[in-house]
Amino acid sequence: MEESRFLTGQILLALPGIGDPRFERAVIAICAHDDQGALGVGIGQELEALSLHDLLRQFEIDPGVAPDAPVHYGGPVEPRRGFVVHSTDWGGQDTIDVAGRWALSGTIDVLRAIADGTGPSRWIVALGYAGWSEGQLDAEMTRHGWFNVPGDAALLYDGDAERRWERCFARAGIDPRLLTPGAGTA
């Protein structure tokens, strides 16, 4: 079976010394990657000043049965635009399947469904996204900065966001404390 060079359905981890403070210890769920570019949603850092209930109230949605979960920093692009990375047991107006591993929705219908208890069973709400133009992520993967691991429900949803970076590396058998902040030369 041929392995794809594209990273849809993978989790991208920032290596120490990535060189961009916006991505220090970043954990990004890659939701689309093809010849045209890539889009991912950050799932490793929570926003301190905003919770799900706050966000729902901004849209005049009664929080209903939704827990007051954290909202994540999805990435530096369009930080006022919301996304929900969620289980595949729910679909809405714009939901896309991500390699059969999870789904991505970006319209208000998913927030309404979460609030009324009819939404996906597992989810992460994020503001913003990380985006790469045609060939940009492919080029970045050849240099020091990123490491990818297969995405799965446990890595996406289980545990605290601040520990997700270490847990993803551990899944790959890597102790991130032993990683150096630069690449060597030969």
JORA-V412309 format. One record per residue. N is the residue number from 1. RES is the residue in three letters. PSI is psi in degrees with one decimal (NA if undefined). BURIAL is I if it has 9 or more other ideal C-beta (glycine too) atoms within 8 Angstrom, else O. D_FIRST is the distance of its C-alpha to the first C-alpha in Angstrom with 1 decimal. Layout:
# JORA-V412309
n->{N | N}
res->{RES | RES}
psi->{PSI | PSI}
burial->{BURIAL | BURIAL}
d_first->{D_FIRST | D_FIRST}
This chain:
# JORA-V412309
n->{1 | 2 | 3 | 4 | 5 | 6 | 7 | 8 | 9 | 10 | 11 | 12 | 13 | 14 | 15 | 16 | 17 | 18 | 19 | 20 | 21 | 22 | 23 | 24 | 25 | 26 | 27 | 28 | 29 | 30 | 31 | 32 | 33 | 34 | 35 | 36 | 37 | 38 | 39 | 40 | 41 | 42 | 43 | 44 | 45 | 46 | 47 | 48 | 49 | 50 | 51 | 52 | 53 | 54 | 55 | 56 | 57 | 58 | 59 | 60 | 61 | 62 | 63 | 64 | 65 | 66 | 67 | 68 | 69 | 70 | 71 | 72 | 73 | 74 | 75 | 76 | 77 | 78 | 79 | 80 | 81 | 82 | 83 | 84 | 85 | 86 | 87 | 88 | 89 | 90 | 91 | 92 | 93 | 94 | 95 | 96 | 97 | 98 | 99 | 100 | 101 | 102 | 103 | 104 | 105 | 106 | 107 | 108 | 109 | 110 | 111 | 112 | 113 | 114 | 115 | 116 | 117 | 118 | 119 | 120 | 121 | 122 | 123 | 124 | 125 | 126 | 127 | 128 | 129 | 130 | 131 | 132 | 133 | 134 | 135 | 136 | 137 | 138 | 139 | 140 | 141 | 142 | 143 | 144 | 145 | 146 | 147 | 148 | 149 | 150 | 151 | 152 | 153 | 154 | 155 | 156 | 157 | 158 | 159 | 160 | 161 | 162 | 163 | 164 | 165 | 166 | 167 | 168 | 169 | 170 | 171 | 172 | 173 | 174 | 175 | 176 | 177 | 178 | 179 | 180 | 181 | 182 | 183 | 184 | 185 | 186}
res->{MET | GLU | GLU | SER | ARG | PHE | LEU | THR | GLY | GLN | ILE | LEU | LEU | ALA | LEU | PRO | GLY | ILE | GLY | ASP | PRO | ARG | PHE | GLU | ARG | ALA | VAL | ILE | ALA | ILE | CYS | ALA | HIS | ASP | ASP | GLN | GLY | ALA | LEU | GLY | VAL | GLY | ILE | GLY | GLN | GLU | LEU | GLU | ALA | LEU | SER | LEU | HIS | ASP | LEU | LEU | ARG | GLN | PHE | GLU | ILE | ASP | PRO | GLY | VAL | ALA | PRO | ASP | ALA | PRO | VAL | HIS | TYR | GLY | GLY | PRO | VAL | GLU | PRO | ARG | ARG | GLY | PHE | VAL | VAL | HIS | SER | THR | ASP | TRP | GLY | GLY | GLN | ASP | THR | ILE | ASP | VAL | ALA | GLY | ARG | TRP | ALA | LEU | SER | GLY | THR | ILE | ASP | VAL | LEU | ARG | ALA | ILE | ALA | ASP | GLY | THR | GLY | PRO | SER | ARG | TRP | ILE | VAL | ALA | LEU | GLY | TYR | ALA | GLY | TRP | SER | GLU | GLY | GLN | LEU | ASP | ALA | GLU | MET | THR | ARG | HIS | GLY | TRP | PHE | ASN | VAL | PRO | GLY | ASP | ALA | ALA | LEU | LEU | TYR | ASP | GLY | ASP | ALA | GLU | ARG | ARG | TRP | GLU | ARG | CYS | PHE | ALA | ARG | ALA | GLY | ILE | ASP | PRO | ARG | LEU | LEU | THR | PRO | GLY | ALA | GLY | THR | ALA}
psi->{131.3 | 133.7 | 133.5 | 145.7 | -8.3 | 153.5 | 15.6 | 129.5 | 5.6 | 164.2 | 127.4 | 128.8 | 131.4 | 132.1 | 151.6 | 137.1 | 23.5 | -26.9 | 0.1 | 110.9 | -22.8 | -20.6 | 9.8 | 122.0 | 29.4 | 143.7 | 114.3 | 123.7 | 111.9 | 115.1 | -20.7 | 133.7 | 121.2 | -165.3 | -20.8 | -16.8 | -162.4 | 153.5 | 132.8 | 161.6 | 126.8 | 132.6 | 15.5 | 0.8 | 126.2 | 145.9 | 131.1 | -34.6 | 9.5 | 130.4 | 170.5 | -42.6 | -39.8 | -45.9 | -45.1 | -43.2 | -34.2 | -29.9 | 10.5 | 41.4 | 125.7 | 127.0 | -20.9 | -124.1 | -0.8 | 131.4 | 155.1 | 72.0 | 160.5 | 156.5 | 136.6 | 156.8 | 104.0 | -23.6 | 173.0 | -13.7 | 131.9 | 62.4 | -5.1 | 0.4 | 132.8 | 149.2 | 150.8 | 118.1 | 125.5 | 169.2 | 159.5 | 9.2 | 8.3 | 146.0 | 144.5 | -160.1 | -42.4 | 15.2 | 133.8 | 142.2 | 134.6 | 89.3 | 26.9 | 5.6 | -36.8 | -179.3 | 163.5 | 130.0 | 147.7 | 17.3 | 165.0 | -18.8 | -32.5 | -36.6 | -41.3 | -42.3 | -39.8 | -44.4 | -36.7 | 5.3 | 10.5 | 8.0 | -164.6 | 153.3 | -28.0 | 142.1 | 158.9 | 126.4 | 134.7 | 152.4 | 129.1 | 173.7 | 168.3 | 132.5 | 148.1 | 138.2 | 177.7 | 120.3 | -8.6 | -49.2 | -38.7 | -44.5 | -42.0 | -31.0 | -16.9 | -8.4 | 169.5 | 134.2 | -42.7 | 151.1 | 137.4 | 147.6 | 151.8 | 137.2 | 143.4 | 169.0 | -40.8 | -42.8 | -35.1 | -49.1 | -25.5 | 147.5 | 174.8 | 145.7 | -38.5 | -15.7 | -4.0 | -38.8 | -50.2 | -41.6 | -37.3 | -43.1 | -41.8 | -38.5 | -33.0 | 3.1 | 24.1 | 132.1 | 108.5 | -17.7 | -19.3 | -1.7 | 143.4 | 154.3 | 11.4 | 163.1 | 149.6 | 173.7 | 149.7 | NA}
burial->{O | O | O | O | O | O | I | I | I | I | I | I | I | I | I | O | O | I | O | O | O | O | I | O | O | I | I | I | I | I | I | I | I | O | O | O | I | I | I | I | I | I | I | I | I | I | I | O | O | O | I | I | I | I | I | I | I | O | O | O | I | O | I | O | O | I | O | O | O | O | I | I | I | I | I | O | O | O | I | O | I | I | I | I | I | I | I | I | O | I | O | I | O | O | I | I | O | I | O | O | I | I | I | I | I | I | O | O | I | I | I | I | I | I | I | I | O | O | I | I | O | O | I | I | I | I | I | I | I | I | I | I | O | O | O | I | I | O | O | I | I | O | O | O | I | I | I | I | I | O | I | O | I | O | I | I | O | O | O | O | I | O | O | I | I | O | I | I | I | I | O | O | O | I | O | I | O | O | I | O | O | O | O | O | O | O}
d_first->{0.0 | 3.8 | 6.4 | 9.5 | 12.8 | 14.6 | 16.1 | 16.9 | 17.3 | 17.8 | 21.2 | 22.7 | 25.4 | 28.2 | 29.0 | 32.6 | 34.4 | 32.3 | 35.5 | 35.8 | 37.8 | 36.3 | 33.0 | 34.4 | 32.4 | 30.5 | 27.8 | 26.1 | 23.8 | 21.7 | 22.0 | 21.0 | 19.4 | 18.7 | 20.4 | 23.7 | 23.9 | 23.3 | 25.3 | 25.5 | 28.2 | 29.8 | 30.0 | 31.7 | 35.2 | 37.8 | 40.6 | 43.9 | 46.2 | 44.2 | 43.2 | 41.6 | 45.1 | 46.5 | 43.8 | 44.3 | 48.1 | 47.6 | 46.1 | 48.9 | 46.6 | 48.1 | 45.8 | 46.3 | 44.1 | 41.8 | 42.0 | 43.3 | 40.0 | 39.4 | 38.2 | 35.6 | 35.7 | 32.7 | 33.2 | 35.7 | 35.0 | 37.3 | 38.5 | 40.5 | 37.6 | 36.1 | 32.6 | 31.5 | 28.1 | 28.0 | 26.4 | 24.9 | 27.8 | 29.9 | 29.7 | 32.4 | 33.4 | 30.8 | 28.2 | 24.6 | 21.6 | 19.6 | 16.0 | 17.5 | 18.8 | 22.2 | 24.3 | 26.7 | 30.1 | 32.8 | 35.8 | 38.7 | 37.8 | 35.5 | 38.4 | 40.7 | 38.4 | 38.0 | 41.8 | 42.6 | 40.1 | 37.9 | 35.1 | 31.8 | 32.1 | 30.7 | 31.2 | 32.0 | 34.4 | 34.3 | 36.3 | 34.8 | 31.3 | 29.7 | 28.6 | 27.2 | 27.8 | 25.5 | 23.8 | 25.9 | 23.5 | 21.1 | 24.1 | 25.3 | 22.1 | 22.9 | 26.3 | 27.8 | 28.0 | 24.9 | 22.4 | 19.6 | 18.5 | 16.5 | 19.0 | 20.4 | 23.7 | 25.5 | 25.0 | 26.0 | 29.0 | 30.3 | 32.9 | 35.0 | 33.7 | 35.5 | 33.5 | 30.1 | 29.4 | 30.2 | 28.3 | 25.0 | 25.5 | 26.4 | 23.2 | 21.4 | 24.1 | 26.2 | 29.9 | 30.6 | 34.2 | 33.0 | 31.4 | 33.5 | 34.4 | 33.5 | 31.1 | 32.3 | 32.9 | 32.4}
